Amino acid sequence: MCSIPRHPWRLVQPVTLTPSTKAAHKPEFETFRTGRTLTSLRKHPVMEPSESSNKRIVLITGAKGGLGSLITRAFLGAGATVVGASRSIAAADFPEANFIPLSADFTKATSANDAIQSVATRFGGLDVLIHVMGGFAGGRTIAETDDATWEQMRDLNLSSAFHAFRAAIPYLRKSGSGRIVAIGSLTAVEPHAGLGAYVTFKSALTMLVRTVAIENKEAGLTANVVLPGTIDTPANRKSMPDADFSKWVQPKDVAELVLSLSDLRTRHISGVAVPIEG
């Protein structure tokens, strides 16, 4: 019988958007008791991008979506060269001179490989991969979930990340200080009924990120995943018009955290999941 070494998943204490609200302790995980709310996290680990970080080559999947567009603008504002990938995207979507559109479908391995290769060839490498791409389907129990929904959630939330990571890792390792930040979901650690397919693959995404972090530590490559609750986007408001929007996570807060985790100064932060609760 083979012995599997224990690498406990490190779940950072949830980032809360209300300073007076205490983050819930998650006893089933090793927890970093930072004792910080989002306000203080803007100082550490959330920080202003360093000058050297501003010169990096960044690829963002799902760059045109509600959250992806804000993350893209955050990196553009920081001065990075940003390649924004989506199935349909154009230079006009982000008029900044340091933005390059890239049409790609990361659910397809060939498309992902070609996209990463084109970025590395054009810019001589890749420093940061931000994986925002994903999708949601809910309202059915596991017993009610059909194959099409299961496969769609797998492709959008897990296979896309696998294809992107696999293609990008060689270049990120060569960078010497590569960064991967993925957008997961709080449901990955707090599942709800009726979201089985979505939760399953978002949970698998956290383990995929953790594995990447372990396998590439010696190369200076860090990998982390952000686990937001319901994000306040137009699409979510439309699909849940009766919800209390005040309890939702603001996209700009997620964007700030992602930008921080990509900074060169966060080299010691790797293999962690950072929940953000509204």
BELBEL-V44660 format. One line per field, one symbol per residue. phi: phi as a letter, one per 20 degrees, with the letter a starting at -180 (. if undefined). psi: psi as a letter, one per 30 degrees, with the letter a starting at -180 (. if undefined). burial: I if it has 24 or more other C-alpha atoms within 12 Angstrom, else O. A space follows every 10 residues. Layout:
phi: ???
psi: ???
burial: ???
This chain:
phi: .fdefecgfe dfggededge eefffdfecf deefmdefgf ffeaefbfff ffffeeecdc emfefgfgff fgfffffenf eddedafcbc gffcfffedc fbebdffdff ffffffffff ffdnqbdccd degaacbbnc fgfefefffg ffffffdcff fgfffgfegg fffffnbfcc cdedbfffdc fcfncgfffg effffffffg fgfffcgfem edbbcedeff efdgffffec fefeffeeee gfffffffgf fefffefedb mdddfcdf
psi: klkjkkikkj jkkkkkfjff kkkkkifflk kjifgkleef ffekfklkkl eeffglkkkj lhffaeeeee eeeeeeffgl jkjjklejkl efejfkfgkj kjjljffkee eeeeeeeeee eeggakekkj jfkalkkagk leffkleeee eeeeeefeee eeeeeeefee eeefefhlkk kljbkffffi llkggeeeee feeeeeeeee eeeefgefgg klklkkilak kileeeeefi fgljffglkk eeeeeeeeee fflffhfgjk glkjkjk.
burial: OOOOOOOOII IIIIIIIOOO OOIOOOOOOO OOOOOIIIOO IIOIIIIIIO OOIIIIIIII IIIIIIIIII IIIIIIIIII IIIIIIOOIO OOIIOIOIII IIIIIIIOOO OIIOIIIIII OOOOIIIIII IIIIIIIIOO OOOOOOOOII OIIIIIIIII IIIIIIIIII IIIOIIIIII IIIIIIIIIO OOOOIIIIII IIIIIIIIII IIIIOIIOOI IIIIIIIIII IIIOOIOOOO OOOOOOOIII IIIIIIIIII IIIIIIIOII IIIIIIII
